[in-house]
Amino acid sequence: MRVLLFQKRFHAGLVSKAVTLTVRQWDKPHVKVGGRYRVHPIGVVQVHAVAQVPLAELTEADARRAGFVDLAELTSWMTPVAKGALTPSSRVWKVELEHVGDGDRIELATQATLSRADVEALARKLARLDARPDGPWVRQTLGLIARRPKVAASKLARSIGRETEPFKVDVRRLKKLGLTISFEVGYELSPRCRAFLKKRVRWESAD
C-alpha cells in the first residue's frame, strides 16, 4: 500500500474527520479516486475526489476542511514548498479524502491474490478458531459483518445474542488473519477475506 504523507499537526483532524481535504503542489496526481493510502501512524485514508484547480478557486471552507484556520494560513503553509511564488493562477491539486480505519495489518488485509496453499492455510486456522467449547462462530461473524458493514460492534453483538466485548475479541482474531478491516464505527470484510471465501467455495465444489 502506498503512503500519503501528512505532518503530525493534521493527524488528529484526520482521525476525527474534521480534516477531509488536502491541497498539494504536484506535477501530476500522486493519488487516484477510490485509492487507499497509509498515513503513518494513524492508519489509512481513502480518496474520494481529485481535481487540479487554480489557487484562486480555493475557499475559506476548503482551508478549514484541510485543517487550517483560514485560506491565508493554508497559502502561507504551502509557500515554503512552492516551486516559485504562488499566485492566484497557480495550479494545485485538491484531494478530498476520509480516514477509514486504524490500518492494523492493512497490507495483509488488502492482499486479494491467494494461492491454493494460502486458502488451505487460512481454512485450517479458522477451523482451530471454531473448535472451542461454545461452538463454531467464524462463519456467523463473517456473514454478519458482510451483511452489516460499518455497524457498531455493540449492535452486531446484540443482534446475535452476544456480549459486546467477547464479540470484539473474536473480530480482532479475524483481523489478525487479515480478514476484517476496522473503521471508526464497525467493520468490513477485507479484500483478502472476500478472495478466500470465493476460492474456498470454488475449490470445495471441485474437490
N, C-alpha and C positions, 0 to 999 in steps of 0.2 A: 504494500500500500504506500502510495506517495505521501510526502509530507507537505503541509502548508504551514509556513512559519508565521507566528504571531508573537509580539512582545508580551511579556508577562502581564503587563498592565491590562490587557484585553481578556485574560483567561476567565476571570470571574464573570464578566459580562457575557462571554460566550456560553458558559455553563448555565447561567440564569436565563439565557435567551434575550437579555437586554441588547446584546450585540448580534445583529443579524445581517450585517453588511460589512464588507471591507473594500477599500479603494486601493488599487495597485497601479504602479507605473511599469508595465511590462511591454516589451516589444511585441509580444504575442501572448495569447492567453495561456496560462500555466495550469488551468483547471477546466473542467467541462461540466455541463449541466448533468446532474444525476451522480456525479462522481463523489466518492468518499475519500477524505484526506485526514491523515493523522495529525493532530496538534498536540505535541508532547508538552506536558504530561497529562493533559485534561481529557484526552480521548479522541473522538472522531467528529468531523463536521461533514455535512452533505451540502453540495452546491445546488441551488435551485434556479439560478439565472446568472448569466454572464453577458455584459454589454460594454462596448467601448464608447465612451461619451466625452464631449468636451468638458473641461473642468467647470465651465460656467453653468452647466446643466445640473451640477450637484446642488442640493438644497440643504437648508438647516436641518430638516428632518433626516436627510441622508447622513449628515455628520453625527447626529445623535445616535442613529442606528449603528454607526461604525464605532461608537464608544467615545466620541468627543463631545465637548461642551457645545461647540458651535462650529460653523464652517471655517472660521478664521483659525481655530486650533487645528483642525484637520489639515488645512493648507500649510500651516506652519510646520506640522509634523512631517509632511511629505517633502518639503523644500530641501532638507539636508540630503535626501537620496535622489533628488530630481536630476535628470540629465539636462542640465541647463535650467534657466529660470522658468518657473511656472507662470503661465499666462492664462487668461480665460479660455483661450482656444487649445490649450494643451490637452492631449488625449489621454484619458486614464481608463482603467478597467474597473468597472463597478460589478462586484460579485455579491450576490445575495446567497446567504448560507444559513445553516442551522446546526447547532450542536446536537448530535443524535445518539450519543452513548459514551460510556466510560472508556471504551476501546480495549478493555481487557481481552487478551487473546484474539484481537480482531483479525490479525493476519491469518491465523488458523481458521477462524470462522468464515472468512471470505474465500477460502480455497474450495472452489466448486468442481475441480477436476480430481476425481478419485479413481484409483485403480481397484481391481477386484480385491487385492490384498488389503487396501485401506478400508474397504467396506466390510470385509470379513473381520478385521481387527476391531472396528467400531462395534460391529454386532456382538462380538464376544464381550467387550467392555460393558455394553448396555445390558447384556444378559446377566452379568455379575451384579450390576446395579439393581436389576429386577429381583434378584434372588435374596430377598430378605423376608423376615417373618410376617410382616404385614402385607405381603403380596406384591405383584408387579405394579409399577407406577409409570414407567417411562413412556409407553405408548399413549396413555391417557394425558400425561402432562404435555407432550409434544403436540398432540391433537388439540388440546385446549389452547395452547399458545398460537397454533396455526389458525384456529377459528376466531380468536380474540386478541389480535396483536395490539400492543401498546395499551393494554388494560392493566390497572393496578393489581399487584400481586394479591392484595387482600381480597379483591373481588373475584379473582380467578380461584383462589383457595376456597373461598366461601361457596362458590358455585359447585364445587365437588365435595363439600363437606369436610374440608381440611383446615387446620390451623395455618395462619399466615407464615410464621417463622419456619416450621418444618418444610412447608411448600417452597419457600425461598431457598432453603438449603439444598433441596433437590434440584431446583433450577440452576443453582450455582454448580452442581455436579455436572449437569449437562453443558453448562457454559465452559467448564474446564476442558471438555472434549471438543469445543468449537461448534456446538450445535445450536446455541442460542446467542442472541445479541441483546444486551441490556440497554434500556433507554431511561430517561429521567422518570418516566412512568411506564412500567410494563416491559414486555419483551417481544422479540420476533424470532422466528426460525431463521437460522443463518443460511447463506448460500451452501455451505458445507452440509448442513442438515438436509436441505432440500435435494441436493445431489445424492446424498446417502439414501434417502427414502425412495427416490426414483430408481436407483440402481439396485437397491435391495429387493424391491418388488420385482424388477425385471429378472434378476438372477435367480430369485426364489422360484419364479414361474418357469425358468429354463431348467432348473435342477431336477 
